[in-house]
Amino acid sequence: MLLLLVAALVFIVLVFLPLVIELKKPRDRGPRRIIRTSFERRIRSNRGKPVTIGPDLVNDPNFAGDLEAILNKVGVKATRIGNDTIRIFSGIVLAQHVKVSDNLVVEGALNIGDHCVFHRSVKAEGDVLVGNGVVIDGNLVSEGNVTIMDQVVISGAVHSEGSVKIGENVFVALSVVAAGDVELHDNSEVKKNILTRGIIKTLRHPRVDFPSTIDEIG
């Protein structure tokens, strides 16, 4: 009789032991939170907050127009890709008369001051504002809207995922491609095509010569 009880107990243990082990296993609680490094925190905190590069830094002889050195000075995270590209992990506002010899990739909005010169291409994930008298020797690419002020020269193409507004006396050597509307003045020139999913609006403002003296008023 005792042997039968022992045999029955062993049988029960062998049958239910795998189930007991499975129930005791740690449950899958889904994706766990990944602790971000300080480098990643800085990148995430800087995005969407444009940093201004003022004339005091641009004109500082210690930097001699070195944008990478200036960015490091103000604590903006930037890295060099290859020999000819600077990637900036935040929005940025450039003061007047800044000269940039590298391709510029901005992870945010970009505001370019008057009379800046870019010897290569410019790309931004946010909106782009190009000031008066700016020269861009390459392409201008934006994942947002692009606003170009007066007397700007772009030797490449303009590509925007939003709308494009072009001021007076602007010259674009290649095409303008936009997902939204394109607005330009009649005294501006796009050498190639304008391709858009929206509408093309040409602004015509007749120029008025105002009298300079009382005698001219008559």
Legacy VTK file of the C-alpha trace (Angstrom):
# vtk DataFile Version 3.0
C-alpha trace
ASCII
DATASET POLYDATA
POINTS 218 float
0.000 0.000 0.000
2.822 2.390 0.913
4.569 1.663 -2.341
1.425 2.531 -4.275
1.145 5.885 -2.467
4.807 6.687 -3.126
4.429 5.727 -6.794
1.300 7.884 -7.122
3.093 10.836 -5.495
6.082 10.500 -7.829
3.743 10.309 -10.818
1.919 13.483 -9.753
5.205 15.349 -9.245
6.509 14.314 -12.654
3.290 15.351 -14.351
2.854 18.766 -12.720
6.515 19.772 -12.204
6.892 21.394 -15.690
3.724 23.422 -15.106
4.991 24.622 -11.715
8.359 25.631 -13.221
6.645 27.524 -16.046
4.448 29.447 -13.609
7.485 30.412 -11.538
9.301 31.935 -14.524
9.546 35.784 -14.630
6.675 37.279 -16.570
7.360 39.374 -19.693
6.331 42.863 -18.648
6.754 44.324 -22.134
9.356 46.813 -23.371
11.548 48.198 -20.636
12.566 51.840 -20.356
15.985 52.488 -21.864
18.125 54.827 -19.790
19.509 57.479 -22.102
23.064 58.678 -21.861
23.858 62.305 -21.125
24.856 62.755 -24.796
21.403 61.660 -25.975
19.686 63.836 -23.356
21.549 66.895 -24.612
20.564 66.200 -28.194
16.874 65.729 -27.307
16.788 68.813 -25.085
18.391 71.019 -27.735
16.066 70.089 -30.574
13.437 72.688 -31.352
15.303 75.437 -29.464
17.257 77.537 -31.960
20.579 78.788 -30.643
21.790 82.200 -31.788
25.329 82.634 -33.078
25.828 86.352 -32.541
28.205 88.793 -34.242
30.499 88.859 -31.196
31.451 85.234 -31.815
31.489 85.484 -35.596
33.874 88.437 -35.479
36.110 86.943 -32.776
39.593 86.579 -34.361
40.223 83.489 -32.229
37.706 81.557 -34.354
38.469 83.062 -37.768
35.033 82.070 -39.056
35.375 78.446 -37.900
31.703 77.538 -37.350
32.502 74.238 -35.638
34.678 76.009 -33.065
32.001 78.657 -32.518
29.322 76.012 -31.948
31.515 74.227 -29.412
32.101 77.546 -27.653
28.384 78.153 -27.075
27.722 74.535 -26.086
25.822 73.497 -29.215
26.307 69.826 -30.021
27.729 69.460 -33.503
29.805 66.852 -35.236
31.833 66.712 -38.405
30.910 64.129 -41.027
33.757 63.439 -43.396
35.827 66.386 -44.501
33.116 68.723 -45.729
29.925 68.429 -43.607
28.888 69.768 -40.204
25.822 68.276 -38.505
24.130 70.368 -35.815
21.770 68.689 -33.345
19.492 71.696 -32.760
17.948 74.674 -34.464
20.267 77.603 -35.082
20.180 81.329 -35.853
23.188 82.699 -37.740
24.174 86.331 -37.444
24.950 88.551 -40.427
28.050 88.060 -42.571
28.736 84.472 -41.491
30.771 82.420 -43.956
30.428 78.627 -43.956
32.747 76.505 -46.071
31.157 73.122 -45.215
27.864 71.450 -46.053
25.489 72.306 -43.228
22.933 69.829 -41.830
20.662 71.257 -39.120
18.306 69.106 -37.036
15.828 71.889 -36.441
14.873 75.311 -37.782
17.481 77.470 -39.513
17.495 81.278 -39.577
20.190 82.770 -41.823
21.166 86.401 -41.279
21.764 88.946 -44.030
24.771 88.628 -46.321
25.846 85.169 -45.162
27.804 83.015 -47.606
27.633 79.218 -47.875
30.192 77.610 -50.149
28.306 74.291 -50.184
24.763 73.005 -49.593
22.399 73.658 -46.701
19.816 71.224 -45.273
17.440 71.662 -42.323
14.761 69.495 -40.723
12.682 72.548 -39.805
11.667 75.813 -41.450
14.348 77.902 -43.148
14.504 81.699 -43.305
17.134 83.099 -45.682
18.027 86.742 -45.109
18.811 89.466 -47.637
21.878 89.206 -49.839
22.673 85.597 -48.913
24.717 83.433 -51.286
24.402 79.617 -51.293
26.744 77.888 -53.738
24.957 74.525 -53.398
21.396 73.319 -52.807
18.912 74.461 -50.174
16.837 71.592 -48.725
14.196 71.839 -45.996
11.664 69.471 -44.449
9.577 72.524 -43.540
8.732 75.839 -45.182
11.319 78.015 -46.909
11.256 81.817 -46.939
13.858 83.572 -49.069
14.243 87.334 -48.728
15.597 89.767 -51.354
18.729 89.665 -53.536
19.599 86.060 -52.738
21.650 83.861 -55.067
21.319 80.060 -54.907
23.580 78.216 -57.333
21.760 74.896 -56.888
18.133 73.873 -56.355
15.569 74.634 -53.660
13.684 71.621 -52.295
11.009 72.025 -49.628
8.558 69.634 -47.993
6.399 72.674 -47.266
5.785 75.953 -49.081
8.357 78.292 -50.625
8.256 82.108 -50.617
10.795 83.935 -52.762
11.445 87.657 -52.429
12.610 90.210 -54.983
15.692 89.947 -57.216
16.354 86.338 -56.245
18.204 83.986 -58.588
17.913 80.170 -58.367
20.202 78.459 -60.878
18.306 75.154 -60.927
14.750 74.125 -59.997
12.377 74.851 -57.137
10.542 71.776 -55.847
7.883 72.146 -53.138
5.164 70.028 -51.588
3.149 73.167 -50.870
2.634 76.483 -52.664
5.344 78.555 -54.345
5.209 82.352 -54.203
7.724 84.589 -55.980
8.120 88.096 -57.320
8.152 88.737 -61.043
11.667 90.178 -60.900
13.092 86.951 -59.482
14.323 84.122 -61.683
14.239 80.329 -61.393
16.435 79.087 -64.223
14.876 75.614 -64.516
11.411 74.349 -63.564
9.109 75.074 -60.641
7.493 71.841 -59.488
4.808 71.960 -56.815
1.775 70.089 -55.532
0.157 73.399 -54.655
-0.200 76.603 -56.640
2.349 79.019 -58.094
1.673 82.667 -57.289
3.591 85.494 -58.954
3.598 88.844 -57.188
3.681 91.960 -59.344
4.148 95.209 -57.476
4.542 98.267 -59.714
7.366 100.447 -58.542
6.459 104.061 -57.736
9.051 106.835 -57.927
8.163 109.235 -55.140
9.035 112.933 -55.564
12.208 113.952 -53.771
11.439 117.721 -53.566
8.407 119.954 -53.111
8.905 121.435 -56.615
8.379 117.995 -58.184
4.964 117.725 -56.515
3.783 120.782 -58.457
LINES 1 219
218 0 1 2 3 4 5 6 7 8 9 10 11 12 13 14 15 16 17 18 19 20 21 22 23 24 25 26 27 28 29 30 31 32 33 34 35 36 37 38 39 40 41 42 43 44 45 46 47 48 49 50 51 52 53 54 55 56 57 58 59 60 61 62 63 64 65 66 67 68 69 70 71 72 73 74 75 76 77 78 79 80 81 82 83 84 85 86 87 88 89 90 91 92 93 94 95 96 97 98 99 100 101 102 103 104 105 106 107 108 109 110 111 112 113 114 115 116 117 118 119 120 121 122 123 124 125 126 127 128 129 130 131 132 133 134 135 136 137 138 139 140 141 142 143 144 145 146 147 148 149 150 151 152 153 154 155 156 157 158 159 160 161 162 163 164 165 166 167 168 169 170 171 172 173 174 175 176 177 178 179 180 181 182 183 184 185 186 187 188 189 190 191 192 193 194 195 196 197 198 199 200 201 202 203 204 205 206 207 208 209 210 211 212 213 214 215 216 217
